[in-house]
Amino acid sequence: MVIIAAGFLHPEHSGLLEDLKVEFDPRGNVKTNADYLTSVPKVFSAGDMRRGQSLVVWAISEGRRAAHAVDKYLMGESTLPLI
Ligand SMILES: Cc1cc2nc3c(=O)[nH]c(=O)nc-3n(C[C@H](O)[C@H](O)[C@H](O)COP(=O)(O)OP(=O)(O)OC[C@H]3O[C@@H](n4cnc5c(N)ncnc54)[C@H](O)[C@@H]3O)c2cc1C
């Protein structure tokens, strides 16, 4: 018996993501620019949703960087720590 355990794919597209009409990268993850902004204005993405299945340390780092980017987007600057 051969069991294919092919998990760790992209986020579920149906529902929220398709409703928002965000663009996806070639791997099916939510595409953003360097500031975590998606193709839809005011919609940001970070963590597994953006970089694909990864590690908790990356999720924490991305969460902080995304918060910094959102703060900068709204306020023009940010003093939130990046690390
Ligand atoms: C089985 C498994 C084992 C793992 N083991 C390890 C490990 O040993 N070490 C390690 O470092 N990493 C491990 N990881 C990876 C790690 O868990 C992830 O990289 C990390 O949790 C990603 O964090 P995140 O905040 O980006 O996403 P998540 O932790 O997936 O958080 C996303 C949240 O968004 C919520 N959500 C989704 N859609 C919606 C919606 N439409 N509206 C509202 N909320 C929504 C979800 O319910 C979830 O709570 C493992 C992952 C899996 C699946």
The ligand as a Gaussian input file, in Angstrom:
#p B3LYP/6-31G(d) Opt

LIG

0 1
 C        0.957000      19.284000      11.996000
 C        1.894000      20.460000      12.096000
 C        3.011000      20.383000      12.892000
 C        3.882000      21.456000      13.011000
 N        4.992000      21.356000      13.808000
 C        5.805000      22.410000      13.957000
 C        6.929000      22.331000      14.832000
 O        7.202000      21.310000      15.474000
 N        7.726000      23.427000      14.947000
 C        7.478000      24.580000      14.266000
 O        8.217000      25.568000      14.415000
 N        6.412000      24.686000      13.427000
 C        5.572000      23.620000      13.259000
 N        4.492000      23.721000      12.430000
 C        4.284000      24.961000      11.665000
 C        3.653000      26.055000      12.518000
 O        2.557000      25.524000      13.257000
 C        3.172000      27.162000      11.574000
 O        4.243000      27.599000      10.758000
 C        2.631000      28.373000      12.349000
 O        1.601000      27.973000      13.227000
 C        2.097000      29.423000      11.376000
 O        1.520000      30.474000      12.111000
 P        0.511000      31.452000      11.402000
 O        0.101000      32.421000      12.451000
 O        1.091000      31.966000      10.144000
 O       -0.733000      30.541000      10.971000
 P       -1.742000      29.616000      11.898000
 O       -1.037000      29.227000      13.134000
 O       -2.210000      28.593000      10.934000
 O       -2.859000      30.658000      12.254000
 C       -3.841000      31.062000      11.324000
 C       -5.118000      31.314000      12.115000
 O       -6.080000      31.929000      11.248000
 C       -7.331000      31.324000      11.470000
 N       -8.133000      31.513000      10.269000
 C       -8.018000      30.885000       9.075000
 N       -8.943000      31.340000       8.218000
 C       -9.648000      32.279000       8.884000
 C      -10.770000      33.109000       8.539000
 N      -11.307000      33.089000       7.326000
 N      -11.227000      33.946000       9.482000
 C      -10.674000      33.997000      10.716000
 N       -9.619000      33.229000      11.106000
 C       -9.139000      32.389000      10.186000
 C       -7.003000      29.858000      11.774000
 O       -8.052000      29.245000      12.478000
 C       -5.750000      30.013000      12.635000
 O       -6.047000      30.174000      14.001000
 C        3.606000      22.658000      12.305000
 C        2.460000      22.742000      11.515000
 C        1.608000      21.670000      11.402000
 C        0.362000      21.775000      10.542000

